[in-house]
Amino acid sequence: DAKTTQPNSMESNEEEPVHLPCNHSTISGTDYIHWYRQLPSQGPEYVIHGLTSNVNNRMASLAIAEDRKSSTLILHRATLRDAAVYYCILRDAQETSGSRLTFGEGTQLTVNP
Amino acid sequence: EPEVTQTPSHQVTQMGQEVILRCVPISNHLYFYWYRQILGQKVEFLVSFYNNEISEKSEIFDDQFSVERPDGSNFTLKIRSTKLEDSAMYFCASRPGVGVWGTDTQYFGPGTRLTVL
């Protein structure tokens, strides 16, 4: 999987929007951008994914740069429950093997009340 | 909503003992995974399993490890002779295995904390 770069940590206040950036300058044309998060003492949890267009779901929005070399996960109104480590992961649509997820260090999001 | 379950939640064992970690993946999923996370470190891939055989394994997954799907619902990870460095959280995951490659979503269980003394 191509490499991604994320800030080690970010902080937000409750009920404010949060923008979590991810750089993936070596992304290939067939790489999907996935976001997972890991709440304290839990397993990773899928958040959202996209290819080229911006995506929205009930958890978050994903904004993808036009050149696809970066993306931003947007939590529209952070809650205390959103405090977690957020991982940006690239998944190759051409990969036909076991399709492991390769986790980096991620971004530790702290939400202040 | 269907979920991946894992048992036990915490396993304590003596070095050199065998342990079996159990997982029940989501029922209609076709691909199964084990990952581990040593305290304070990244989540690391161990092995993937499809159609009753290993499809990919990492360098961590040596001869001490084995996986099995003994029936239609369980997926197990066995460590034959545990070492101190095997102490970690072990996560099972599954995914449907349909749709466009690269769009697949993996669903993770809550993990088993393995402590080797």
Interface residues (C-beta under 8 A of the other chain):
Chain A: T30 D31 Y32 H34 Q38 Q42 G43 P44 E45 Y46 H49 L51 Y87 R91 D92 A93 Q94 E95 T96 S97 G98 S99 R100 L101 T102 F103 G104 E105
Chain B: V4 Y31 Y33 Y35 K42 V43 E44 F45 V47 S48 F49 Y50 S55 E56 S58 F91 A93 R95 V100 W101 G102 T103 D104 T105 Q106 Y107 F108 G109 P110 G111
